[in-house]
Every structure is written in structure tokens, then in C-alpha cells.
Amino acid sequence: MESSAMGRIGSIIAAGAKLGVMYAERLLADVTPDACGRFASPGGVTIRSNHPAFILGHLSLYPIRIMQNLKLPTGPTAFPPQYETLFKFGVECQDDPQGKTYPLLDELKTRFFDGYRAAIAAVESASDEAFDAPNPAEGRLRELFPTVGSAINFYLIGHVQVHLGQFSAWRRAMGLPPA
């Protein structure tokens, strides 16, 4: 593989990642702050599924991993310590009728978009060799994604799209149109 300051792998990953960011913008277009932390209840039946506040917060935990895997300053991908407690893998999404459990929608949007845009820019400018490095994660994550490139591809595309699919289903259950 040819060595270069800006590699081809990063631009390939970034193309898919940019679609996720654009889709998130469309999904958020008509979501109100008072609804973003609520479980949908179509016909009075509550659906215990991830809502936008949880989805945005959870996804905001991952751009920093991309920067760390590329050995870059974390900058706008850093998040407050309480995000880990609220949003890490395995934490259950909670209905937030009073808007007191989760950060405000504007904060969540800023963290999500700033973090992903910074991570995508870093990925676009990374060398192909950076993606060949062993994944520094341990356990199942390293087993599934043995290289930095495979982990970053998952963080930016597969993981984001899974959760945006949840967001899309939440929108429909809330009576919102397709994004």
C-alpha cells in the first residue's frame, strides 16, 4: 500500500460517516426540546426505546475514541464526566418527562455534531498506515475490530446508523413524518 500523509482509507470511511451526520440533521429537524427525552406512547402504550436525548448523548461518547485511536488531541470530541454515567454502553435509557435527567437538546446537538465533524475531519486526513495499527481496545471490541481502521469504521458508520435507525422509529411512534 502506498504511503501518504492523507490516505485513501480515511476518505472512504469519511464518505459514509458524512451521510450519518446528514441523516442526524434531518432526523432532528422538527424534534422539540420537551419531546427529545420522552418515550413514545402511541395510543397510550409506552414504548421503552432509546429516545433522541439518549441516542445523541450515547453517540457523543465515541468521537473521542476515534481521536485517541489516531493519537490526536481530543479537542471538541471531549465530553463532561457525567456523560459516561448517563450514556455509556449498558446504561438503560430513561423517560425524562421533566427534562432533568439528560442535558438540554441544544447541548446534545452541539456535542454530537461538533464531535463527529472533528472526528470525520481527522479520519479524512489520517494516513492509511494509521488505520492498520492494532485496535487498542480490549476484549470483544478488539476481537470484532482488530485494527484501528475497522474500529473507526464501526464507530463512524455502523454504530451511528444503528442508533439513527432507533431515532427514526422513535420519530414515527411520536407521530412525526419520515426524515
C-alpha positions as CSV (number, residue, x, y, z in Angstrom):
1,M,0.0,0.0,0.0
2,E,1.3,3.4,-0.9
3,S,2.3,5.7,2.0
4,S,0.9,9.2,2.0
5,A,0.1,12.0,4.5
6,M,-3.6,11.7,3.5
7,G,-4.6,8.2,2.7
8,R,-7.4,6.7,0.7
9,I,-8.9,4.7,3.6
10,G,-9.9,7.7,5.6
11,S,-11.7,9.3,2.7
12,I,-13.6,6.1,2.1
13,I,-14.7,5.9,5.8
14,A,-15.5,9.6,5.9
15,A,-17.8,9.4,3.0
16,G,-20.1,7.0,4.8
17,A,-19.7,8.9,8.1
18,K,-20.9,12.2,6.5
19,L,-24.1,10.5,5.5
20,G,-24.8,9.7,9.1
21,V,-24.3,13.3,10.1
22,M,-26.6,14.5,7.3
23,Y,-29.2,11.9,8.4
24,A,-29.0,13.1,12.0
25,E,-29.6,16.6,10.9
26,R,-32.8,15.5,9.1
27,L,-34.0,13.4,12.0
28,L,-33.6,16.4,14.4
29,A,-35.2,19.0,12.1
30,D,-38.6,19.0,13.9
31,V,-37.8,17.4,17.3
32,T,-38.7,19.8,20.2
33,P,-36.6,20.1,23.4
34,D,-39.6,18.9,25.5
35,A,-40.1,15.7,23.4
36,C,-36.4,14.7,22.9
37,G,-36.1,12.9,26.3
38,R,-39.5,11.2,26.2
39,F,-40.5,7.7,25.4
40,A,-43.1,7.5,22.6
41,S,-46.6,6.5,23.7
42,P,-48.7,5.9,20.6
43,G,-52.2,5.0,21.5
44,G,-51.3,5.3,25.2
45,V,-48.8,2.4,25.0
46,T,-45.4,3.5,26.2
47,I,-42.5,2.2,24.1
48,R,-39.4,1.8,26.2
49,S,-36.9,2.5,23.4
50,N,-34.0,4.9,23.1
51,H,-35.1,8.5,22.5
52,P,-33.1,11.3,20.8
53,A,-31.6,12.7,24.1
54,F,-30.1,9.3,24.9
55,I,-29.1,8.5,21.3
56,L,-27.3,11.8,20.8
57,G,-25.6,11.6,24.2
58,H,-24.6,7.9,23.7
59,L,-23.2,8.6,20.3
60,S,-21.3,11.6,21.6
61,L,-19.0,9.2,23.6
62,Y,-17.4,7.8,20.5
63,P,-15.7,10.6,18.6
64,I,-13.1,11.0,21.4
65,R,-12.2,7.3,20.9
66,I,-11.5,8.0,17.2
67,M,-9.2,10.9,18.1
68,Q,-7.4,8.7,20.7
69,N,-7.1,5.8,18.3
70,L,-5.5,8.2,15.8
71,K,-3.2,9.6,18.6
72,L,-4.6,13.1,18.1
73,P,-5.7,15.8,20.6
74,T,-9.3,15.2,21.6
75,G,-10.4,18.9,21.2
76,P,-14.1,19.2,20.5
77,T,-14.7,15.5,21.0
78,A,-14.2,15.7,24.8
79,F,-17.4,15.4,26.9
80,P,-18.3,16.1,30.5
81,P,-17.8,13.3,33.0
82,Q,-21.5,12.9,33.6
83,Y,-21.9,11.8,30.0
84,E,-20.2,8.5,30.8
85,T,-22.6,7.8,33.6
86,L,-25.7,8.7,31.6
87,F,-24.8,7.3,28.2
88,K,-22.2,4.5,28.3
89,F,-22.8,1.1,26.8
90,G,-25.2,-0.9,29.0
91,V,-26.9,2.1,30.7
92,E,-30.7,2.0,30.2
93,C,-32.4,4.9,28.5
94,Q,-34.9,6.6,30.9
95,D,-38.1,8.6,30.2
96,D,-37.4,12.2,31.1
97,P,-40.8,14.0,31.4
98,Q,-39.4,16.9,33.4
99,G,-36.3,17.4,31.3
100,K,-34.0,17.0,34.3
101,T,-32.2,13.7,33.7
102,Y,-30.4,14.4,30.4
103,P,-28.6,17.5,29.1
104,L,-30.6,20.0,27.0
105,L,-31.2,19.3,23.4
106,D,-29.0,22.2,22.2
107,E,-26.1,20.9,24.2
108,L,-26.5,17.3,22.9
109,K,-26.7,18.5,19.3
110,T,-23.6,20.6,19.7
111,R,-21.6,17.7,21.3
112,F,-22.8,15.3,18.6
113,F,-22.2,17.4,15.6
114,D,-19.0,19.1,16.7
115,G,-17.6,15.7,17.8
116,Y,-18.5,13.9,14.7
117,R,-17.4,16.6,12.4
118,A,-14.0,16.8,14.1
119,A,-13.6,13.0,14.1
120,I,-14.5,12.9,10.4
121,A,-12.0,15.6,9.5
122,A,-9.3,13.7,11.5
123,V,-10.2,10.5,9.7
124,E,-10.0,12.2,6.3
125,S,-6.5,13.5,6.9
126,A,-5.1,10.3,8.5
127,S,-2.6,8.2,6.7
128,D,-3.5,4.7,5.6
129,E,-0.9,3.3,8.0
130,A,-2.8,4.8,11.0
131,F,-5.7,2.6,10.2
132,D,-3.5,-0.5,10.1
133,A,-2.5,-0.1,13.7
134,P,-3.8,-2.7,16.2
135,N,-7.1,-1.7,18.0
136,P,-6.1,-0.6,21.5
137,A,-9.4,-1.7,22.9
138,E,-9.6,-4.9,24.8
139,G,-11.9,-7.9,24.8
140,R,-14.8,-8.3,22.5
141,L,-14.2,-4.9,20.8
142,R,-10.7,-5.9,19.7
143,E,-11.9,-9.4,18.7
144,L,-14.6,-7.9,16.4
145,F,-12.4,-5.0,15.2
146,P,-8.7,-5.9,15.3
147,T,-7.4,-2.7,13.7
148,V,-7.9,1.0,14.3
149,G,-9.4,1.3,10.9
150,S,-12.0,-1.4,11.5
151,A,-13.0,0.1,14.9
152,I,-13.2,3.6,13.4
153,N,-15.3,2.4,10.5
154,F,-17.7,0.8,13.0
155,Y,-17.8,3.9,15.3
156,L,-18.5,6.3,12.4
157,I,-20.8,4.2,10.3
158,G,-22.3,1.0,11.7
159,H,-22.8,2.2,15.3
160,V,-24.2,5.6,14.2
161,Q,-26.6,4.1,11.7
162,V,-27.9,1.6,14.2
163,H,-28.8,4.3,16.6
164,L,-30.2,6.6,14.0
165,G,-32.5,3.8,13.0
166,Q,-33.8,3.8,16.5
167,F,-34.2,7.6,16.2
168,S,-36.2,7.1,13.0
169,A,-38.5,4.6,14.7
170,W,-39.0,7.0,17.7
171,R,-40.0,9.8,15.3
172,R,-42.7,7.6,13.7
173,A,-44.0,6.4,17.0
174,M,-44.2,10.1,18.1
175,G,-46.3,10.9,15.0
176,L,-43.6,12.7,13.2
177,P,-43.1,12.3,9.4
178,P,-40.2,10.4,7.9
179,A,-37.0,12.4,7.8
